[in-house]
């Protein structure tokens, strides 16, 4: 919660910044490839109507586009547009700059320890929820 609040206070919601839901959905699409509403709803354990509203907002913003299923399925999928990829990259850069400010003065060992602990925490949450985030 504090990291999110720090990010918002440090200009994370500046002009052009993605909404939190768009950032999360775009990150998942980037990691997994084009996804349908149903796949996104399952991945985030959300109701399909919620994801549909978020996807509609992302379509209006031009950060995703609907494409035919690359695997030949019936459902259309969402893919990241060039604009969406650029927005995601810029938001990640802002997030990283914010974390760099927070971790200023930490040793490399302390940063590595935090990364290890956060990875373990995330994987424990995934195990409990039965939903795994794709990792490259």
Secondary structure in CASP SS format (residue, H / E / C, confidence):
PFRMAT SS
TARGET T0000
AUTHOR 0000-0000-0000
METHOD secondary structure of the structure
MODEL  1
X C 1.00
X H 1.00
X H 1.00
X H 1.00
X H 1.00
X H 1.00
X H 1.00
X H 1.00
X H 1.00
X H 1.00
X H 1.00
X H 1.00
X C 1.00
X C 1.00
X C 1.00
X C 1.00
X C 1.00
X C 1.00
X C 1.00
X H 1.00
X H 1.00
X H 1.00
X H 1.00
X H 1.00
X H 1.00
X H 1.00
X H 1.00
X H 1.00
X H 1.00
X H 1.00
X H 1.00
X H 1.00
X C 1.00
X C 1.00
X E 1.00
X C 1.00
X H 1.00
X H 1.00
X H 1.00
X H 1.00
X H 1.00
X H 1.00
X H 1.00
X H 1.00
X C 1.00
X C 1.00
X C 1.00
X H 1.00
X H 1.00
X H 1.00
X H 1.00
X H 1.00
X H 1.00
X H 1.00
X H 1.00
X H 1.00
X H 1.00
X H 1.00
X H 1.00
X H 1.00
X H 1.00
X C 1.00
X C 1.00
X E 1.00
X E 1.00
X E 1.00
X E 1.00
X C 1.00
X C 1.00
X C 1.00
X C 1.00
X C 1.00
X C 1.00
X C 1.00
X C 1.00
X C 1.00
X E 1.00
X E 1.00
X E 1.00
X E 1.00
X C 1.00
X H 1.00
X H 1.00
X H 1.00
X H 1.00
X H 1.00
X H 1.00
X H 1.00
X H 1.00
X H 1.00
X H 1.00
X H 1.00
X H 1.00
X H 1.00
X H 1.00
X H 1.00
X H 1.00
X H 1.00
X H 1.00
X H 1.00
X H 1.00
X H 1.00
X C 1.00
X C 1.00
X C 1.00
X C 1.00
X C 1.00
X H 1.00
X H 1.00
X H 1.00
X H 1.00
X H 1.00
X H 1.00
X H 1.00
X H 1.00
X H 1.00
X H 1.00
X H 1.00
X H 1.00
X H 1.00
X H 1.00
X H 1.00
X H 1.00
X H 1.00
X H 1.00
X H 1.00
X H 1.00
X H 1.00
X H 1.00
X C 1.00
X C 1.00
X C 1.00
X C 1.00
X C 1.00
X C 1.00
X C 1.00
END
